Amino acid sequence: MEYRQLGASGIMVPVLSFGTATFGGSESFKAWGNTQTKEATRLVDICMEAGINMFDTADIYSEGLSEEVLGQSLAHRQRDKIILSTKSTFTFGEAPNNQGSSRIHMLKQVEGSLKRLQTDYIDIYHMHGFDGNTPVEETLRTLDDLVQSGKIRYIAASNFSGWHLMKSLAVSEKYGWNRYVAHQVYYSLTNREYEWELMPLGMDQKVGAIVWSPLAGGRLGGKFSRKKEWPETGRVAQGGSPVPETAVEKEHLFRITDALEAVAEETGKTVSQVAINWLLQRPTVANIIIGARNEEQLMQNLEAVGWKLSADQVKRLDEASEIPPVYPYWHQRQNLTLNPPPRFY
């Protein structure tokens, strides 16, 4: 398994991590998955055998059950061999203070996550989204205190816009606090908006990308194609995809799957393996979160590493997935005057 440095930090992470949003299976997450401890332990063991020692979860996944099942699945493992990633910010309970990135909410959620995960520290702790109601200074000071206390090793953001992330980095620099070393982002062949601003920001500020939903919420898993009937069952059809239907236009998807199927035939790989391998060749990408409901899906995703697409194959996938950028990016692209012109990714 290849390891990469995570942003401007000293921690090395495997290029693949295992996402456990399918663990627990509470009512609101049943469409995602319903993996319980016995099967979860088997999936964790397969990951460890393959060199994947990083596991991603969040407090809201199945209302904490995902963290509980993951904690039970890792209980027999040596803690310093594991990299645990979890998150907070979103609503966890009914009280007014059970949401956001405030000091009162974060301190409560960190303690809850530690208990559910059966550990005394979290390796990478994410703000699951940007909280516009809480001062950035309050959030980052609290995170810095948690790092100083040893309960968190590294801090990260998730789903921030460019100004959210840059403001946070500036505040950390101003006060000498720990800074976000990673940004967990949605990035796939079907949706490449990450490249417009967040990728250049990550390159400039040395913030590594941890990619969620690399298969566009299941659309690049091989079931969706111009040559196939649109599936009536599965996570996408059941509304369990984290990527909304409005985010992926059907003809755009088919242009991409056409190219993926051609490259898959050339390489002897599957459509999903090609889609993940394309991401592994993009700048700033340090880690890709893969998910699986069963052993077969997991084993297939593991085959996305250990090889590389050719430059020509990458170019064809780039061309098939390109979409016109929004303002001001189209204006910047048509008015490049620097020599040589700057790279957008």
C-alpha positions in Angstrom: 0.0 0.0 0.0 1.4 3.4 -1.0 1.6 6.1 1.8 1.5 9.8 1.3 2.2 12.8 3.6 -1.0 14.5 4.7 -0.7 18.1 3.8 1.9 20.1 5.8 1.8 17.6 8.7 4.2 14.9 9.5 1.7 12.0 9.4 1.8 9.5 6.6 -1.5 8.0 5.5 -2.4 5.2 3.1 -3.8 6.3 -0.2 -6.9 4.4 0.6 -8.9 4.5 3.8 -12.1 2.6 4.7 -15.2 4.6 5.2 -17.7 3.2 7.8 -20.9 5.2 7.1 -22.4 1.8 6.3 -21.8 0.6 9.9 -24.7 0.7 12.3 -27.7 1.0 10.0 -30.0 3.3 12.0 -33.2 4.3 10.4 -31.8 7.4 8.7 -28.8 5.5 7.4 -30.3 2.2 6.4 -30.1 3.1 2.7 -26.4 3.5 3.1 -25.8 0.2 4.8 -26.5 -1.9 7.8 -23.2 -3.6 8.7 -23.0 -4.9 12.2 -20.0 -5.9 14.4 -19.3 -9.4 13.1 -19.2 -8.4 9.4 -17.6 -5.1 10.2 -14.7 -6.9 12.0 -14.2 -9.1 8.9 -14.0 -6.0 6.6 -11.6 -4.3 9.0 -9.4 -7.4 9.0 -9.3 -7.4 5.2 -8.3 -3.8 5.2 -5.5 -4.3 7.6 -4.2 -7.3 5.6 -4.2 -5.1 2.5 -2.3 -2.3 4.3 -5.3 0.0 4.9 -5.0 1.0 8.5 -7.0 4.3 8.3 -10.7 4.2 9.1 -13.1 7.1 8.7 -16.4 7.7 10.5 -18.5 10.6 12.0 -20.6 11.1 15.1 -23.8 11.5 13.0 -23.4 8.3 11.1 -26.3 6.2 12.4 -26.5 8.5 15.4 -23.2 7.3 16.8 -23.7 3.6 16.0 -21.0 3.7 13.2 -18.4 4.8 15.7 -19.6 2.1 18.2 -19.4 -0.7 15.6 -16.0 0.6 14.4 -14.7 0.7 18.0 -15.9 -2.8 18.6 -14.3 -4.0 15.4 -10.9 -2.5 16.3 -10.9 -3.5 20.0 -8.6 -6.4 19.4 -6.1 -4.3 17.4 -3.0 -2.5 18.6 -4.1 1.1 18.8 -0.8 2.7 17.5 -1.2 0.6 14.3 -4.5 2.4 13.5 -5.4 5.8 12.1 -8.8 6.9 13.3 -10.7 9.8 11.5 -14.0 11.1 12.8 -16.0 14.3 12.6 -18.5 16.6 14.3 -20.5 19.8 13.6 -23.8 18.6 12.4 -26.9 18.1 14.6 -26.5 15.3 17.3 -29.5 15.5 19.6 -32.4 17.9 20.1 -31.0 20.6 22.4 -30.0 24.0 20.9 -26.3 23.4 21.7 -26.2 20.0 20.1 -25.0 21.3 16.8 -22.3 23.4 15.3 -18.6 24.0 15.9 -18.9 25.8 19.2 -16.7 25.0 22.2 -19.6 23.5 24.1 -20.7 21.2 21.3 -17.2 20.1 20.3 -16.0 19.2 23.7 -19.2 17.1 24.3 -18.8 15.4 20.9 -15.1 14.6 21.3 -15.8 12.9 24.6 -18.7 10.9 23.0 -16.6 9.9 20.1 -13.7 8.7 22.3 -16.1 6.6 24.3 -17.9 5.1 21.3 -14.6 4.4 19.5 -13.1 2.8 22.7 -10.0 5.0 22.5 -8.3 7.8 24.3 -7.3 9.8 21.3 -8.4 10.6 17.7 -5.8 10.8 15.0 -7.6 13.2 12.6 -10.6 15.2 13.7 -12.7 17.0 11.1 -15.1 19.9 11.3 -17.8 18.1 9.2 -19.0 21.5 7.7 -18.4 25.2 8.2 -20.4 26.8 11.1 -21.2 30.3 10.1 -22.7 31.1 13.5 -19.7 30.3 15.7 -16.6 32.6 15.5 -13.8 30.9 13.7 -11.5 31.9 16.6 -13.7 29.9 19.1 -13.6 26.8 16.9 -9.9 26.8 16.3 -9.0 27.7 19.8 -11.0 24.8 21.1 -9.4 22.4 18.5 -6.0 23.7 19.6 -6.8 23.0 23.2 -7.9 19.5 22.3 -4.6 18.9 20.4 -2.7 20.2 23.4 -4.6 17.9 25.7 -3.7 14.9 23.6 -7.2 14.0 22.7 -6.7 14.9 19.1 -3.5 14.5 17.0 -4.4 16.5 13.8 -7.3 18.7 12.8 -9.0 18.9 9.4 -11.9 20.5 7.7 -14.6 19.0 5.5 -16.9 20.5 2.9 -15.6 24.1 3.3 -15.6 26.6 0.6 -12.4 28.4 -0.4 -12.9 31.4 1.8 -14.0 29.2 4.8 -10.7 27.3 4.6 -8.5 30.3 3.9 -10.0 32.4 6.8 -9.5 29.4 9.1 -5.8 29.0 8.1 -5.2 32.7 8.5 -6.7 32.7 12.0 -4.5 29.7 13.0 -1.4 31.5 11.7 -2.3 34.7 13.5 -2.5 33.1 16.9 0.0 30.3 16.4 -2.7 27.6 16.8 -2.8 24.2 15.1 -4.0 24.5 11.5 -6.1 22.3 9.3 -3.7 19.9 7.6 -6.4 18.2 5.5 -9.7 18.9 3.8 -12.2 16.1 3.3 -13.9 16.9 0.0 -16.2 15.4 -2.6 -14.3 14.9 -5.8 -15.0 12.5 -8.7 -14.9 12.3 -12.4 -18.6 13.4 -12.5 -18.0 16.5 -10.3 -14.7 18.2 -10.7 -15.5 21.6 -9.1 -12.9 20.9 -6.4 -10.3 21.8 -9.0 -11.5 25.3 -9.5 -10.5 26.9 -6.2 -10.0 24.3 -3.5 -7.3 22.4 -5.2 -5.1 25.5 -6.0 -5.7 26.6 -2.4 -4.6 23.1 -1.2 -1.5 23.3 -3.3 -0.6 26.7 -2.1 -1.3 26.2 1.6 -0.2 22.5 1.7 -3.6 21.2 2.7 -4.0 17.5 1.7 -7.3 16.2 0.2 -9.1 13.3 1.7 -11.7 12.4 -1.0 -15.2 11.1 -0.1 -17.5 9.4 -2.5 -14.9 8.9 -5.3 -17.5 6.9 -7.3 -20.0 9.7 -7.3 -22.3 8.1 -4.7 -22.3 4.8 -6.6 -22.8 6.1 -10.1 -19.2 5.1 -11.2 -19.4 1.6 -9.7 -20.2 -0.1 -13.0 -24.0 -0.4 -12.7 -24.7 2.9 -14.5 -24.0 3.0 -18.3 -25.4 4.1 -21.6 -25.6 0.4 -22.4 -27.5 -0.7 -19.3 -30.9 -0.1 -17.9 -31.0 2.5 -15.1 -31.0 0.4 -11.9 -34.3 0.5 -9.9 -32.6 -0.9 -6.8 -29.5 0.0 -4.9 -28.3 3.0 -2.9 -28.8 5.6 -5.7 -32.3 4.4 -6.5 -33.2 4.2 -2.8 -32.1 7.8 -2.2 -29.1 6.7 -0.1 -26.5 8.3 -2.2 -24.6 11.2 -0.5 -24.4 12.9 -3.9 -27.9 14.3 -4.9 -29.5 13.4 -8.2 -29.3 17.1 -9.3 -25.5 17.1 -9.0 -25.0 14.6 -11.9 -26.7 15.1 -15.3 -27.4 11.8 -17.0 -25.8 12.6 -20.4 -22.7 13.9 -18.7 -22.5 10.7 -16.6 -22.9 8.6 -19.8 -20.0 10.4 -21.5 -17.8 9.6 -18.6 -18.9 5.9 -18.3 -18.3 5.5 -22.1 -14.7 6.6 -21.5 -14.4 4.6 -18.4 -15.6 1.4 -20.1 -13.1 1.9 -22.9 -10.2 2.4 -20.5 -11.3 -0.5 -18.3 -11.2 -2.8 -21.3 -7.7 -1.6 -22.2 -6.4 -2.1 -18.7 -8.2 -5.2 -17.7 -9.6 -3.3 -14.7 -13.2 -2.5 -13.7 -14.9 0.9 -14.2 -14.7 1.7 -10.5 -11.0 0.8 -10.3 -10.2 3.1 -13.2 -12.3 5.9 -11.6 -10.4 5.7 -8.3 -7.0 5.4 -10.0 -7.7 8.6 -12.0 -8.2 10.4 -8.6 -5.0 9.0 -7.2 -3.1 10.9 -10.0 -4.6 14.3 -9.1 -2.6 16.9 -7.2 -3.2 17.4 -3.4 -5.0 14.0 -3.2 -3.5 12.2 -0.2 -6.2 9.7 0.6 -9.4 8.3 -0.9 -12.1 6.9 1.3 -13.6 3.7 -0.1 -16.7 2.1 1.2 -18.1 -1.4 0.9 -21.2 -3.2 2.1 -19.6 -6.6 1.7 -16.3 -8.4 1.1 -16.7 -8.6 -2.7 -17.1 -4.8 -3.0 -14.1 -4.2 -0.7 -11.8 -6.6 -2.6 -12.7 -5.0 -5.9 -11.9 -1.5 -4.6 -8.6 -2.6 -3.3 -7.5 -3.4 -6.8 -7.6 0.3 -7.7 -4.0 0.7 -6.4 -0.6 -0.7 -7.4 -0.8 0.4 -11.1 -1.3 3.7 -13.0 -3.3 4.9 -16.0 -1.3 6.0 -18.9 -1.0 9.7 -19.8 -3.3 9.2 -22.8 -5.9 7.4 -20.7 -5.9 10.2 -18.1 -6.3 12.7 -20.9 -9.3 10.9 -22.4 -11.0 10.8 -19.0 -10.2 14.4 -18.4 -11.8 15.4 -21.7 -14.9 13.2 -21.2 -15.5 14.7 -17.7 -14.7 18.3 -18.3 -17.5 20.8 -17.7 -17.5 24.6 -18.3 -16.3 26.4 -15.1 -18.5 29.1 -13.4 -17.4 32.7 -13.0 -14.8 33.9 -12.2 -12.9 30.7 -13.4 -14.0 30.9 -17.0 -12.9 34.5 -17.1 -9.6 33.7 -15.6 -9.0 30.8 -18.1 -9.7 33.0 -21.2 -7.5 35.8 -20.0 -4.3 34.1 -19.0 -1.5 36.5 -19.7 1.3 34.9 -17.6 4.1 33.1 -19.3 4.0 30.2 -18.7 0.3 30.2 -17.7 -0.5 29.0 -14.2 -1.8 25.5 -13.7 -5.4 25.1 -12.4 -4.5 21.6 -11.0 
